Amino acid sequence: MTPIQQQKAAKDFAAHWEGKGYEKGESQIFWTTLLNQVFGIEHPETFIIYEHQVKLDHTSFIDGFILTTKVMIEQKSHRRTSPEARKP
């Protein structure tokens, strides 16, 4: 995918998802589609781990984890924010 094609794919993706965002029902579709259509990953289901267990002061789950890039994803529904995101 060329940079111009990727830019168009990203704009199309953003337009499709604008105003959407039910966390529990759409999170995995969102990330799988983003990885495939915008970043060109052929088999995103082998690239991202969903509902990855992490140990903090308790056991919790993050929405997604990409091992190769060490990216952890915590997604919230449209117009909702994490309490941590509101801290100054």
PASEBA-1860 file (N, C-alpha, C; in nm, 3 decimals):
! residues 88
1> MTPIQQQK> 0.085/-0.117/0.000/0.000/0.000/0.000/0.090/0.124/0.000 ~ 0.060/0.215/-0.089/0.138/0.339/-0.095/0.092/0.434/0.016 ~ 0.173/0.534/0.046/0.130/0.631/0.147/-0.002/0.701/0.111 ~ -0.023/0.730/-0.016/-0.148/0.794/-0.059/-0.266/0.698/-0.040 ~ -0.248/0.571/-0.074/-0.354/0.472/-0.053/-0.384/0.456/0.096 ~ -0.279/0.456/0.177/-0.298/0.441/0.320/-0.371/0.562/0.378 ~ -0.338/0.680/0.330/-0.405/0.801/0.378/-0.554/0.796/0.342 ~ -0.587/0.752/0.220/-0.727/0.739/0.181/-0.797/0.634/0.265
9> AAKDFAAH> -0.730/0.521/0.288/-0.789/0.415/0.370/-0.816/0.465/0.511 ~ -0.724/0.545/0.566/-0.743/0.600/0.700/-0.861/0.697/0.704 ~ -0.875/0.780/0.603/-0.989/0.873/0.597/-1.120/0.797/0.584 ~ -1.122/0.695/0.499/-1.243/0.613/0.483/-1.279/0.542/0.614 ~ -1.177/0.490/0.681/-1.197/0.421/0.808/-1.256/0.517/0.911 ~ -1.196/0.636/0.923/-1.243/0.736/1.019/-1.387/0.778/0.988 ~ -1.418/0.796/0.861/-1.554/0.835/0.823/-1.654/0.725/0.859 ~ -1.616/0.602/0.835/-1.704/0.489/0.868/-1.731/0.480/1.018
17> WEGKGYEK> -1.631/0.506/1.100/-1.645/0.490/1.245/-1.689/0.617/1.317 ~ -1.700/0.728/1.247/-1.738/0.852/1.313/-1.873/0.838/1.383 ~ -1.876/0.872/1.510/-1.999/0.867/1.587/-2.036/0.729/1.637 ~ -1.958/0.628/1.603/-1.984/0.493/1.648/-1.889/0.462/1.763 ~ -1.911/0.351/1.828/-1.815/0.314/1.930/-1.872/0.247/2.052 ~ -1.946/0.141/2.033/-1.993/0.062/2.146/-1.878/-0.031/2.185 ~ -1.815/-0.002/2.299/-1.690/-0.071/2.336/-1.701/-0.222/2.335 ~ -1.796/-0.277/2.405/-1.803/-0.423/2.419/-1.842/-0.492/2.289
25> GESQIFWT> -1.922/-0.426/2.208/-1.971/-0.490/2.086/-1.891/-0.461/1.961 ~ -1.811/-0.356/1.961/-1.743/-0.317/1.838/-1.591/-0.306/1.848 ~ -1.536/-0.320/1.966/-1.393/-0.299/1.985/-1.308/-0.390/1.897 ~ -1.336/-0.519/1.898/-1.254/-0.612/1.822/-1.271/-0.591/1.672 ~ -1.392/-0.560/1.627/-1.414/-0.531/1.485/-1.337/-0.405/1.446 ~ -1.341/-0.303/1.531/-1.271/-0.178/1.506/-1.122/-0.203/1.484 ~ -1.058/-0.272/1.579/-0.913/-0.292/1.571/-0.874/-0.387/1.458 ~ -0.950/-0.492/1.437/-0.920/-0.585/1.327/-0.929/-0.513/1.193
33> TLLNQVFG> -1.033/-0.432/1.176/-1.051/-0.356/1.052/-0.941/-0.252/1.035 ~ -0.908/-0.180/1.141/-0.800/-0.081/1.133/-0.668/-0.145/1.092 ~ -0.633/-0.253/1.158/-0.506/-0.319/1.127/-0.502/-0.371/0.984 ~ -0.615/-0.422/0.937/-0.619/-0.479/0.802/-0.629/-0.371/0.694 ~ -0.729/-0.283/0.704/-0.758/-0.190/0.596/-0.667/-0.067/0.594 ~ -0.617/-0.025/0.709/-0.533/0.095/0.713/-0.385/0.060/0.720 ~ -0.350/-0.042/0.798/-0.209/-0.078/0.812/-0.166/-0.196/0.726 ~ -0.262/-0.257/0.655/-0.229/-0.362/0.560/-0.185/-0.494/0.620
41> IEHPETFI> -0.223/-0.521/0.744/-0.188/-0.647/0.807/-0.286/-0.753/0.759 ~ -0.235/-0.854/0.689/-0.322/-0.952/0.624/-0.404/-1.037/0.720 ~ -0.347/-1.077/0.830/-0.417/-1.160/0.927/-0.409/-1.095/1.064 ~ -0.486/-0.987/1.085/-0.475/-0.914/1.211/-0.510/-0.999/1.334 ~ -0.588/-1.103/1.315/-0.623/-1.189/1.429/-0.501/-1.262/1.486 ~ -0.393/-1.268/1.409/-0.269/-1.328/1.459/-0.172/-1.222/1.512 ~ -0.208/-1.096/1.496/-0.122/-0.984/1.531/-0.159/-0.920/1.664 ~ -0.287/-0.930/1.701/-0.338/-0.864/1.821/-0.404/-0.969/1.911
49> IYEHQVKL> -0.384/-0.952/2.041/-0.447/-1.039/2.141/-0.555/-0.956/2.209 ~ -0.679/-1.005/2.207/-0.790/-0.934/2.269/-0.811/-0.982/2.412 ~ -0.859/-0.890/2.497/-0.889/-0.919/2.637/-0.768/-0.983/2.706 ~ -0.656/-0.917/2.694/-0.530/-0.966/2.750/-0.527/-0.942/2.901 ~ -0.497/-1.045/2.976/-0.494/-1.035/3.123/-0.366/-0.967/3.169 ~ -0.382/-0.870/3.258/-0.267/-0.801/3.318/-0.283/-0.803/3.469 ~ -0.172/-0.799/3.536/-0.173/-0.800/3.683/-0.127/-0.664/3.732 ~ -0.218/-0.592/3.796/-0.185/-0.464/3.858/-0.183/-0.492/4.008
57> DHTSFIDG> -0.259/-0.418/4.085/-0.277/-0.456/4.224/-0.392/-0.556/4.234 ~ -0.450/-0.585/4.118/-0.554/-0.686/4.103/-0.546/-0.738/3.959 ~ -0.617/-0.843/3.928/-0.618/-0.893/3.791/-0.718/-0.813/3.710 ~ -0.675/-0.770/3.593/-0.760/-0.690/3.506/-0.735/-0.734/3.361 ~ -0.812/-0.680/3.271/-0.795/-0.713/3.130/-0.788/-0.584/3.049 ~ -0.695/-0.580/2.954/-0.690/-0.469/2.860/-0.759/-0.514/2.733 ~ -0.814/-0.420/2.658/-0.891/-0.455/2.540/-0.808/-0.523/2.432 ~ -0.685/-0.480/2.417/-0.600/-0.540/2.315/-0.453/-0.524/2.349
65> FILTTKVM> -0.373/-0.615/2.297/-0.229/-0.609/2.318/-0.161/-0.653/2.189 ~ -0.069/-0.571/2.140/0.008/-0.604/2.021/0.151/-0.629/2.067 ~ 0.187/-0.755/2.073/0.315/-0.797/2.129/0.434/-0.739/2.052 ~ 0.431/-0.744/1.919/0.546/-0.702/1.839/0.581/-0.554/1.858 ~ 0.482/-0.473/1.891/0.507/-0.330/1.909/0.494/-0.286/2.055 ~ 0.461/-0.381/2.143/0.444/-0.353/2.286/0.334/-0.247/2.311 ~ 0.228/-0.255/2.232/0.117/-0.161/2.245/0.004/-0.225/2.323 ~ -0.041/-0.155/2.428/-0.159/-0.198/2.504/-0.273/-0.104/2.470
73> IEQKSHRR> -0.391/-0.161/2.448/-0.508/-0.083/2.407/-0.615/-0.091/2.514 ~ -0.661/0.023/2.559/-0.776/0.030/2.649/-0.875/0.123/2.582 ~ -0.983/0.070/2.538/-1.080/0.145/2.459/-1.205/0.172/2.540 ~ -1.262/0.288/2.520/-1.388/0.324/2.585/-1.492/0.352/2.478 ~ -1.617/0.339/2.516/-1.726/0.368/2.424/-1.721/0.514/2.380 ~ -1.784/0.543/2.269/-1.792/0.677/2.215/-1.844/0.773/2.323 ~ -1.775/0.885/2.339/-1.810/0.991/2.435/-1.789/0.952/2.581 ~ -1.716/0.843/2.607/-1.683/0.806/2.745/-1.532/0.812/2.759
81> TSPEARKP> -1.488/0.847/2.876/-1.344/0.852/2.900/-1.312/0.772/3.024 ~ -1.190/0.728/3.030/-1.141/0.658/3.148/-1.119/0.760/3.258 ~ -1.145/0.724/3.384/-1.115/0.819/3.494/-0.969/0.861/3.493 ~ -0.879/0.773/3.450/-0.736/0.807/3.443/-0.711/0.917/3.341 ~ -0.788/0.919/3.234/-0.768/1.018/3.129/-0.807/1.159/3.175 ~ -0.888/1.168/3.278/-0.933/1.298/3.327/-0.838/1.359/3.427 ~ -0.742/1.281/3.475/-0.647/1.335/3.573/-0.552/1.435/3.507 ~ -0.521/1.544/3.579/-0.428/1.644/3.520/-0.286/1.593/3.513
END
